Amino acid sequence: MRYLLTFWLLLMAPIQAIAYSAMQAEDCAAAWQIIMEGHKIDAAASARLSDDGWCHVPASEAAIEGFDFDRIEWRAEGIERVFKQSLPPAALTIRVTDADMLRKLGVEGEVDAPAMPMQIVLSLRDNPQDRQLLIEKLLISGPHGSEVLLTGAFHHVDLSSTGKMQISLGSATLRDVALVAKGTRGLDRYIRPYFGATFPERSRRRTEMTDKVSDWPDNSFPPKTKRAVQQLIAELPSPNGTLRVDVDTGAGISMGSFIKTYVFGEPSEELIKRLLETTVFHASWTHGE
């Protein structure tokens, strides 16, 4: 379990170029063997590389750890840190692909809603000089050119030793967060089932959503931000355009806040309340051509 937490720590937390080299099959097997420790699985027998040099995770084995997706791949820099020091690699990218991603993530699906294929790519990099864990990109790519891109950084992170790494879990703060979401008319067939079959049903749903946005707290959602979200809602179920959001987290969102919620069972409402007290969302909506 200690090795599992160590290797996946990077997952618990403008796009920069990542100069990854192709992975080696023996490194794929060794790393996966550490993750699957205790399951009596011979990772060497099932480890293999994708055509573009990523480590491929066997679906049947990934499901044991709760990763039940069609395809999971990863690549890393500084993988020797995992083997020699029980530390996370210097950089890690996970690529997850599924033909029906929303249902795999537990999102309630309507009977007539088609499966929505997606690919999620998460790239993280240790920046020891500035004590940062960079979220170089969290890119969610959907059908018809739709995508959501998030970038940011965890500050006050030290991954140089196991002890300092554990302390960082409580002191790290999330800042410099930006999000760009691009929608297209092609999403209509995927979103429309959630809005009703008739124009009055869709109109009523949009009105309800718009009213809820109006009630959002002004200190976290300035008038311009509310207006941008309402403009997006007005386009549904065909969100043809781009939503840009810069998140001002002030001194930063403490990772300890998330630990209290997900480890110690603190109500999520308390987490949301704390976040809204110190976070301001600045958004704009640009209609597509």
Secondary structure, 3 states (H helix, E strand, C coil): CHHHHHHCHHHHCCCCCCCCCCCCHHHHHHHHHHHCCCCCCCHHHHCEECCCCCEEECHHHHHHHCCCCCEEEEEEECCHHHHHHCCCCCEEEEEEEECCHHHHCCCCCCCCCCCCCEEEEEEEEEECCCCEEEEEEEEEECHHHCEEEEEEEEECCCCCCHHHHHHHHHHCEEEEEEEEEEECHHHHHHHHHHCCCCHHHHHHHHHHHHHHHHCCCCCCCCHHHHHHHHHHHHHCCCCCEEEEEEEECCCCEEHHHHHHHHCCCCCHHHHHHHHHHHCEEEEEEEECC
